[in-house]
Amino acid sequence: MAESFAFDPRDLVRKPYIECPKCKQTSFGIVIVGERDFHRRCRDCGHRSRYTLPPVRKAVVYLDQFVVSNLMLVRSNSEKKVDDFYKTLYAKLLKLLRLQAIVCPFSDGHRDESLVYTSSAEQLRDSYEVFAHSISFKMFDDIRYLQILKLVERHLSDEPSAVRPIEPTDVMEGDPNVWFDRIRVSVKPLVVDGQLDALRLWREKTHAGIGDVFRNVWKTQPGRSWQYWQEKEANGWRDNFLAIYEKERQKFNDIRTGVRQPEAFDDLSPAPVVSLFTEIFHRFVKKTGSQGDAAKAMQQYFLSDAIYELPFLQIETALYATTAKKAISQVKLPTQGFSVDVNVMGCLLPYCDAMFMDREIAGLWKDIQSSAARRLPFETKVFSKASKDEFISYLDELDHAVPDEQRRFSDEVLG
């Protein structure tokens, strides 16, 4: 005979308990913490009440994968030796999360790095999700395409300054500026056959390519200026971007007309880059009034210097150009994670209040921002192990800045 199960609604009521306004027992606990309100229920008499929470504006703090790995060791009470810094960092981050003062979204970089290290993939995912609370950055290419569309929108607008800029919430899945409960939902990512091997191969090929350019291009041309390398990288990206579009456009057209058979289900619809160019073309048609004029204007636009205004391109080319200049006197090759770090910085830095990154990439960024001629218009604070004390001080400043009302409600709903 099947065992019966009785559900008691009182089990959903949790601490902290206060005095019930109806029965006067200290059993009036938390039932639900919503994004902008919370509900209490009495375990004894069942009385319920709803309360409004104050608005919050959280600092967006990005933690590089190596930071997450060390926080994972702290979180799991690993026997491996962990720097005391990460123990301190873990405690401070948890406190700020409870105070609803920060969010640490995860990204493509976290997902890919966690998949590669299969032995601890679930622990790594659990660790970055703890500090993200279901908030993630959109895929890197999605963010790049959003920036491209926004730049085109300003170019075609009669009042460019009136075009709304991209906000951090535009590049995130979920709204960070809401109240989080202690409860979170985690979904194990689907890994398709061959995905891990393809990811590892991409990492190896990319690292080998950077090493080849470092030894045989950057080191052999010490007379080239920083501006030369930056423009070369920008033009190289544009040429490659247009070539990818043409290749994908031709592929889809061949499948649509029956010249080529689709190899996967995704082949039945245009690649994202094709959809992007289609959207841009429609916008140029609307502006110019004819497809012929639109095609000509669009071609001139993508061959102009306008692309240099793309935030991700400004950041990534500056990082590569700085690396190129340093290569002359540097023996050590860029690390294997260098290309991923460049992607992270390029796509995410404009939308973060602070980032804690690898020493290598943080050092390059410091060099860029310390130069009046090279400085980029981004005020994001970038920390590394070389500035760990400053990072702790920054987190303390966030703690001290939490409004009294927000602090009080945090204590009330989360204990």
C-alpha positions in Angstrom: 0.0 0.0 0.0 1.4 3.4 -0.9 2.5 5.6 1.9 0.3 8.7 2.4 1.7 12.2 2.5 0.2 15.1 4.3 1.3 18.6 3.4 1.2 21.2 6.1 1.2 24.8 4.9 2.9 25.9 8.1 6.1 24.2 6.7 6.3 27.1 4.2 6.6 29.7 6.9 10.2 30.3 7.9 12.2 32.6 10.1 12.7 35.3 11.2 9.5 35.2 13.3 7.8 38.3 14.8 4.7 38.8 16.8 1.5 38.1 14.9 -0.7 41.2 14.8 -3.8 39.0 15.2 -3.0 36.2 17.7 0.0 37.9 19.3 2.1 34.8 19.1 5.7 35.0 17.9 5.0 32.9 14.9 4.5 35.5 12.2 7.1 34.3 9.6 8.2 34.8 6.0 6.3 32.9 3.3 7.3 34.6 0.0 10.0 37.2 -0.8 9.0 38.8 -4.1 10.9 41.2 -6.4 9.3 44.2 -4.7 7.3 42.9 -1.8 7.2 40.1 0.7 4.4 38.1 2.5 4.2 37.0 6.1 2.0 34.3 7.5 1.3 33.2 11.1 2.1 29.5 11.8 -0.6 29.4 14.5 -3.6 31.3 13.3 -2.9 31.6 9.5 -3.1 35.4 9.4 -1.4 36.8 6.3 -0.1 40.3 5.3 1.8 41.8 2.4 4.5 44.4 2.7 6.2 46.6 0.1 10.0 46.5 -0.2 12.0 49.7 -0.9 13.6 49.9 -4.4 17.2 48.8 -4.8 20.0 49.6 -7.2 22.7 46.9 -7.0 26.3 47.3 -8.0 27.1 44.9 -10.9 30.4 43.2 -9.9 31.9 40.7 -12.4 34.1 37.9 -10.9 36.5 36.2 -13.3 36.5 32.4 -13.4 39.6 31.9 -11.3 37.9 33.9 -8.5 34.8 31.7 -8.8 37.1 28.6 -8.6 38.6 29.8 -5.3 35.3 30.7 -3.9 34.1 27.2 -4.8 36.9 25.8 -2.6 35.9 28.0 0.3 32.2 27.1 -0.2 32.9 23.4 -0.3 35.3 23.4 2.7 37.8 21.9 0.4 41.0 20.3 1.8 43.0 22.3 -0.7 44.8 25.3 0.6 43.0 28.5 -0.2 44.4 32.0 0.2 42.8 33.8 3.2 41.8 36.6 0.8 39.2 34.4 -0.8 37.8 33.4 2.6 37.4 37.1 3.5 36.0 37.8 0.0 33.5 35.0 0.3 32.1 36.4 3.6 31.9 40.0 2.3 30.1 38.9 -0.9 27.6 36.9 0.9 26.9 39.8 3.3 26.4 42.2 0.3 24.1 39.7 -1.4 22.0 39.5 1.7 21.9 43.3 1.9 20.7 43.4 -1.8 23.6 45.6 -2.5 25.4 43.6 -5.3 24.8 41.1 -8.0 27.6 39.1 -9.7 26.1 37.9 -13.1 27.6 34.9 -14.8 28.5 34.9 -18.5 29.6 32.8 -21.5 33.1 32.8 -20.0 31.8 31.1 -16.8 29.7 28.6 -18.7 32.5 27.6 -21.1 35.2 27.4 -18.4 33.0 25.3 -16.1 32.2 22.9 -19.0 35.9 22.4 -19.7 36.7 21.4 -16.1 34.2 18.5 -16.1 35.4 17.1 -12.8 34.2 20.1 -10.9 31.7 21.5 -13.4 28.6 21.3 -11.1 30.5 22.8 -8.1 31.7 25.7 -10.3 28.2 26.3 -11.7 26.8 26.2 -8.2 29.4 28.8 -7.0 28.9 31.3 -9.8 25.1 30.9 -9.5 25.1 31.7 -5.8 26.5 35.1 -6.4 24.5 35.7 -9.6 21.1 34.7 -8.3 19.8 33.7 -11.7 21.1 36.9 -13.4 23.3 36.3 -16.4 24.8 38.4 -19.1 23.5 37.7 -22.6 25.8 35.8 -25.0 28.8 37.8 -26.1 27.7 37.9 -29.8 24.2 39.1 -28.7 25.8 42.0 -26.9 28.0 42.8 -29.8 25.0 42.8 -32.2 23.1 45.0 -29.8 25.9 47.5 -29.8 26.1 47.4 -33.6 22.3 48.0 -33.9 22.5 50.9 -31.4 25.3 52.5 -33.4 23.4 52.2 -36.6 20.3 53.7 -34.9 22.3 56.7 -33.8 23.8 57.1 -37.3 20.4 57.1 -38.9 18.7 59.3 -36.3 18.0 63.0 -36.9 18.8 63.5 -33.2 21.6 61.0 -32.3 21.9 62.4 -28.8 18.3 61.5 -28.1 18.8 57.8 -28.8 18.6 55.9 -25.6 21.9 54.3 -24.7 22.3 50.6 -23.9 21.7 50.0 -20.2 23.1 47.2 -18.1 19.7 45.6 -17.9 19.6 45.5 -21.7 22.5 43.0 -21.8 21.3 40.8 -19.0 18.8 38.0 -18.6 16.7 39.1 -15.7 16.5 42.3 -13.7 19.3 42.7 -11.1 17.6 45.6 -9.4 15.0 43.6 -7.5 14.9 41.8 -4.2 16.2 38.2 -4.1 15.0 35.5 -1.8 17.3 32.9 -0.3 15.7 30.3 -2.6 17.2 30.0 -6.1 16.6 27.6 -9.0 19.5 26.0 -10.8 19.2 24.2 -14.2 22.0 22.0 -15.4 23.0 23.2 -18.9 22.5 20.9 -21.9 25.8 19.7 -23.4 25.4 18.4 -26.9 27.7 15.7 -28.3 31.0 17.1 -29.4 30.5 20.5 -27.6 33.3 19.9 -25.1 35.8 18.7 -27.7 34.9 21.7 -29.9 35.4 24.1 -27.0 38.7 22.6 -26.1 39.9 22.7 -29.7 38.8 26.3 -30.0 40.8 27.2 -26.9 43.9 25.4 -28.1 43.7 26.9 -31.6 43.1 30.4 -30.3 46.0 30.2 -27.9 48.3 28.9 -30.6 47.2 31.7 -32.9 47.9 34.4 -30.3 51.3 32.8 -29.6 52.1 32.8 -33.3 51.2 36.5 -33.7 53.1 37.4 -30.5 56.3 35.8 -31.7 56.2 36.4 -35.5 54.3 39.7 -35.8 54.3 41.8 -32.7 57.8 41.0 -31.7 59.3 41.5 -35.1 57.8 45.0 -35.7 59.0 47.2 -32.7 58.7 50.4 -34.7 54.9 50.2 -35.2 52.8 52.6 -33.1 50.1 51.7 -30.7 47.6 53.4 -32.9 48.8 51.3 -35.9 48.1 48.0 -34.0 44.7 49.3 -32.8 43.6 50.2 -36.3 44.9 47.0 -37.7 42.9 45.0 -35.2 39.7 47.0 -35.9 40.0 46.6 -39.6 40.8 43.0 -39.2 37.6 42.5 -37.2 35.6 44.3 -39.8 36.9 42.3 -42.7 36.4 39.0 -40.8 32.9 40.1 -39.7 31.8 40.9 -43.3 33.3 37.7 -44.5 31.4 35.6 -42.0 28.2 37.4 -43.0 28.8 36.7 -46.7 29.6 33.0 -46.0 26.5 32.5 -43.8 24.3 34.4 -46.3 25.4 32.3 -49.2 25.0 29.1 -47.2 21.4 30.0 -46.2 20.6 31.0 -49.7 22.0 27.8 -51.1 19.9 25.8 -48.6 16.8 27.8 -49.4 17.1 27.3 -53.2 17.9 23.6 -52.9 21.6 23.9 -54.0 22.8 22.6 -50.6 21.3 20.2 -48.2 20.9 21.3 -44.5 23.3 19.6 -42.1 21.5 20.5 -38.9 18.1 21.9 -37.9 19.6 25.3 -37.3 20.5 25.5 -41.0 16.8 25.9 -41.8 16.8 29.5 -40.5 19.3 32.3 -41.1 22.3 32.6 -38.8 22.1 35.4 -36.3 24.6 37.5 -38.3 22.4 37.2 -41.4 19.4 38.3 -39.3 21.4 41.2 -38.0 22.3 42.5 -41.4 18.7 42.0 -42.6 17.5 44.2 -39.7 20.1 46.8 -40.5 19.2 46.8 -44.2 15.5 47.4 -43.4 16.5 50.4 -41.3 18.6 51.9 -44.1 15.7 51.3 -46.5 13.3 53.1 -44.2 15.8 56.0 -44.0 16.8 56.3 -47.7 13.4 55.3 -49.3 14.8 52.7 -51.7 16.6 49.4 -51.6 19.3 50.5 -54.0 20.2 53.6 -52.0 20.0 51.6 -48.8 22.5 49.0 -50.1 24.9 51.7 -51.2 24.6 53.7 -47.9 25.0 50.6 -45.8 28.1 49.5 -47.7 29.7 53.0 -47.2 28.8 52.9 -43.5 30.5 49.6 -42.8 33.6 50.6 -44.7 33.8 53.9 -42.8 35.5 54.7 -39.5 32.1 54.5 -37.8 32.8 51.0 -36.5 35.6 52.4 -34.3 32.9 53.8 -32.0 31.7 50.3 -31.1 32.4 49.9 -27.3 33.5 46.2 -27.6 35.8 47.0 -30.5 37.3 50.0 -28.7 38.1 47.9 -25.7 39.3 44.7 -27.5 41.5 46.5 -30.0 43.1 48.6 -27.2 43.9 45.5 -25.3 45.5 43.8 -28.3 47.4 46.9 -29.3 48.8 47.3 -25.7 49.8 43.6 -25.8 51.5 44.1 -29.2 53.6 47.0 -27.8 54.5 45.0 -24.7 55.6 42.0 -26.8 58.8 43.7 -27.8 60.3 43.4 -24.2 58.1 40.5 -23.0 59.3 36.9 -23.1 56.2 35.2 -21.6 53.4 34.4 -24.0 49.8 35.6 -23.2 48.0 33.0 -21.0 45.6 30.4 -22.5 42.7 32.3 -21.1 43.8 35.6 -22.6 41.4 35.6 -25.6 38.4 34.8 -23.2 39.4 37.6 -20.9 39.5 40.0 -23.9 36.0 38.9 -24.9 34.8 39.4 -21.3 36.3 42.9 -21.0 35.1 43.9 -24.5 31.5 42.8 -24.1 30.9 43.2 -20.3 33.0 46.0 -19.0 30.7 48.9 -20.1 27.9 47.4 -18.1 29.7 46.6 -14.8 30.4 48.8 -11.9 33.5 46.7 -11.0 35.3 43.6 -12.3 37.9 41.4 -10.6 40.0 39.9 -13.4 43.3 38.1 -14.0 46.5 40.2 -13.3 47.4 40.0 -17.0 44.3 41.6 -18.4 43.8 44.0 -15.5 47.4 45.2 -15.9 46.8 45.9 -19.6 43.6 47.9 -18.8 45.4 49.9 -16.2 48.1 50.8 -18.8 45.3 51.9 -21.2 43.4 54.0 -18.7 46.6 55.6 -17.3 47.4 57.1 -20.7 45.7 60.3 -21.7 46.1 59.5 -25.4 44.7 55.9 -25.0 42.2 56.3 -22.2 38.7 55.0 -23.1 35.4 56.6 -21.8 34.6 53.8 -19.3 34.6 54.3 -15.6 34.3 50.7 -14.5 36.7 49.8 -11.7 39.0 46.8 -12.6 40.7 44.9 -9.8 43.0 41.9 -9.7 45.1 40.1 -7.1 47.6 42.9 -7.4 44.9 45.3 -6.0 43.0 42.9 -3.7 43.1 45.2 -0.7 41.5 48.0 -2.8 38.8 45.5 -3.9 38.0 44.7 -0.3 37.9 48.4 0.5 35.5 48.9 -2.5 33.2 46.2 -1.2 33.3 47.8 2.3 32.2 51.1 0.6 29.3 49.4 -0.9 28.4 48.0 2.5 28.5 51.4 4.2 26.4 52.9 1.4 23.4 50.6 1.9 20.5 52.8 3.0 19.2 52.1 6.6 15.8 51.2 5.3 17.2 48.6 2.9 19.4 47.2 5.7 16.4 46.9 8.0 14.3 45.1 5.5 17.1 42.8 4.6 17.3 41.8 8.3 13.6 41.4 8.5 13.0 39.2 5.4 16.3 37.2 5.3 17.4 37.2 8.9 
